[in-house]
Amino acid sequence: MTTAPTGTGITAEALRQRLQDRLAPSRLEVLDESAAHLGHAGQDGTGAGTHFRVRIASPLFAGRPQVACHRLVYDALRDFIDRDHGVHALAIESAQT
């Protein structure tokens, strides 16, 4: 898990903490996959802070379709996504608990 500052200033730990605070997950993993996307659109050349994968299970997902669960994740991370040079790509793997 990346915790050092990146070109975007966004870390996997910052995303993890936000999701922990907002969605109270029973399972949570946040991976910074930016290095695998060097040279691709949205990459800032640092290899960190632009492309993330979130694996999450939350009781808040109970009874909701997958798209609604993903919307909760996007809403929780909105300010990381909307900022200039923010999160470019977010892969979400969600499950109900």
N, C-alpha and C positions, 0 to 999 in steps of 0.2 A: 504494500500500500504506500503510495507516494504521499509524503507529508512535507517535503521541502518546497519552497516557493517555486513557481513555474512562471513561464512567460505570461500566462493569463492570470496568475495569482490564485488559480483554482486548484485545489488538491482533492484527491479521493477522500481524505479524512474530513475535509470541509463538507463535502456532499454527504458522507456517511453521518456526520453529526446532525446535519439538517434533517435528513430522513428519519434518524432516530428520534429527534425532537418532535417532528410533525406527524409521523405515521406509527410510532411505537411498534416497530417490527419485531416479530419473533425470530426472524432470520434475516440477516443483512450482510451483503458483501458488495463492496464498491471497488471496481478495478479501473485503473487508468491505462487505457489501451492506446494512448496517443502515439507512442513510439512505433507502433505497427502501421501508423498512417502518415509517417514522415513523407513529405512531398505531395500529399493529397490535399484536396480542398479543405479549408478550415484549419489546417495545421499551421502553427506559428513558427516552426523550425526548432523548437526546444525539445520536442518529443514528450511533452507532458502538458496536462491541463486542458485538452481540447476534445478528446474522445474517451467516453467512459462506458462501462458496463455495470448495471445495477442488478443484483439478484436479491429479491426481497419477498418476504412473506409477512403479511400483517393481518390482524383480526379486522382491521378496517376494510379489507377486501372481501369479507364474507358476503356472499349473495350478490356480488357485483360482477358484471361481465368484465372480461380482460381489458377491454378498451377503457372502462371506467377506472380500473385499478391503475392503468398506465397514466390516465389523466391525473390521478391523485399524486403520482410520483412527479410528473411534469409540473404540476401546480406547486408542489413543495420546493422544487428546484428552479422555479421561474426566474428569479433574479440572477442565478448563475448562467442561465441560458440567454436571457435578454440583454445582458451587458455587452458593450463593445468587446470583441475578441473573447467572448465567453465560451461556454460549452458548445461545440459544433455538432457533436453526435452523441446520442445517448441510447444505448441498447438496454432494454428493460426485460428481465425475466421475472415475472411475478407469479406468486402462488398464494392461495388462501391458507390460513392456519386453522 
